[in-house]
């Protein structure tokens, strides 16, 4: 599966990363993927809650605002969106 991670300032994408992962079936795996994504984007890792995990599972999306980070950040939102791969129906 893939996650599209992007930082946003005033509705403009400032950083973007398409991250591929094996599985994310529980909160610990979600946090591990989040830490890896933040490391690759060179930004601090936010404090992830059960709400973030549940939003990601139910809606394929979750957002982190500056208040979710211990350190200060230079963006308005960190948005994580699951990339849903469509199956080819032409076969």
C-alpha positions in Angstrom: 0.0 0.0 0.0 1.0 3.6 -0.4 0.6 6.8 1.6 0.8 10.3 0.0 2.3 12.6 2.7 2.3 16.3 2.1 3.0 19.5 4.1 0.7 22.4 3.3 1.0 26.2 3.8 -2.0 28.3 2.9 -3.5 25.6 0.7 -0.2 25.1 -1.2 1.8 21.8 -1.1 5.4 22.6 0.1 6.7 19.0 0.6 5.4 15.8 -0.9 6.3 12.1 -0.5 4.7 8.9 -1.8 5.6 6.2 0.8 5.1 2.5 0.2 4.6 0.2 3.2 3.9 -3.4 3.8 1.1 -3.3 6.4 -0.6 -1.0 8.8 -3.1 -3.0 10.8 -2.6 -1.4 14.3 -1.6 1.8 15.9 2.0 0.8 16.5 2.5 0.1 12.7 0.8 3.5 12.0 3.2 5.3 14.3 6.2 3.5 12.7 5.1 4.5 9.2 4.5 8.1 10.4 8.0 8.2 11.9 9.6 6.9 8.7 7.6 9.4 6.6 8.6 12.3 8.8 12.2 11.2 8.7 12.2 11.2 4.9 10.5 14.6 4.8 13.0 15.9 7.4 10.3 17.2 9.8 9.5 16.4 13.4 7.2 13.5 14.2 3.8 14.6 15.5 2.0 13.1 18.5 -0.3 10.5 16.9 -3.5 9.6 18.8 -6.0 6.8 18.4 -8.2 9.4 16.6 -5.6 9.9 13.9 -5.3 6.1 13.4 -9.1 5.7 13.3 -9.5 8.5 10.7 -6.8 7.0 8.6 -8.4 3.6 8.7 -12.0 4.8 8.2 -11.5 7.7 5.8 -8.1 6.9 4.2 -6.9 10.3 5.5 -5.6 12.1 8.6 -4.2 15.5 9.3 -1.8 16.9 11.8 -1.7 20.6 12.7 1.2 22.5 14.4 -0.4 22.0 17.8 0.2 18.2 17.3 4.0 18.7 17.3 6.2 19.2 20.3 8.7 21.1 18.1 7.7 24.1 16.0 7.0 23.5 12.3 7.1 25.6 9.2 3.8 24.4 7.7 0.0 24.6 8.5 -0.9 21.0 8.0 0.8 17.6 7.6 -1.7 15.5 5.5 -1.5 11.7 5.2 -3.7 10.2 2.5 -3.9 6.5 1.6 -3.5 5.9 -2.1 -6.2 3.4 -3.1 -5.1 1.4 -6.1 -7.8 0.6 -8.5 -8.1 -2.9 -10.0 -8.1 -3.2 -13.8 -11.6 -4.2 -14.8 -10.6 -4.7 -18.5 -9.3 -8.3 -17.9 
